[in-house]
């Protein structure tokens, strides 16, 4: 059964039944070379083709039994009530406008008036796409920034702003200003959407926390074990905080493995170098193993606090210990220095399991895909010439909300 309004994620690999996506929109068209750095992009995807590729991704999910929900539609449904819409607009403008524009109450009022001329779905599309000065009749000087509110091109990576963990979510505190606004959409979905009001969702973390945490670093290995990457975008302090909150919740999680990975762009999140694809199989980018440190976090009920202990075994040995089964690590690109570097850059390690041993990957990572097939993994390879330009793979582009136990 496909559930809406309920979070149920105790695994990376069990049958995927409900998943959240965002179809790339005009925010991609508002990318220009001089702003790529601040918007966290390395290239500009061609929107027409990116949408064709994304629609194909969604269709494959549906054909394999998953109900696909869209971020933009859920937010629009959550803010239909006039009072909620007003609060939402003030929230997003406060965070989206520059400090100088924010202090201009006349500009804020004008933007709210402009946005309210659209229905909810169109309004959300505009907020995601960014607001240019010319949209409200202001002159755009050549040497000035044309945007009153930046576009949000990273939104099609729905994995990061929040993460479904067990019966609850971590509403994440994003590492960069560019992505912080993304979590406002999640906040309003879980606070005001009719489907989620019925059964309030526990929050293991909140977006107003000072320590950064992002969903690409959060992996659910079993009903008892979670892995969280201490990465370029997730801090150790955040991992400590969310660990304690999860242990105090009603789920059965008893161990969180902190994966300390290199802090660089190519390895921005744990799931760009390590994903689970079956009960006993993982893909991994081989170059991180020698730099990887794993710390096991458990809970001391007597002192009501966490305990952290560094593991001294190999990664394979650590996984065997905590998952209680033999484990096979499959190297992206077969471990070849050139092939693995190329395919990891194109998210060869970022597989999305839709069932045990059944994964969606990018077809461009053909070497890794062939290796997976030889290891009895069913591979559904999708076109990705444009989607991959955003530096995220199938796992990055999806947020599972419900997996069968």
Beta strands, then each sheet from edge to edge (+ up, - down):
strand 1: 16-21
strand 2: 67-70
strand 3: 131-132
strand 4: 147-149
strand 5: 162-165
strand 6: 168-171
strand 7: 203-205
strand 8: 218-220
strand 9: 225-230
strand 10: 255-260
strand 11: 274-278
strand 12: 281-284
strand 13: 293-300
strand 14: 305-310
strand 15: 328-331
strand 16: 352-355
strand 17: 358-362
strand 18: 378-382
strand 19: 399-403
sheet 1: 2+ 1+ 19-
sheet 2: 3+ 4-
sheet 3: 5+ 6- 7-
sheet 4: 8+ 9- 10- 13+ 14-
sheet 5: 11+ 12- 15-
sheet 6: 16+ 17- 18-
end
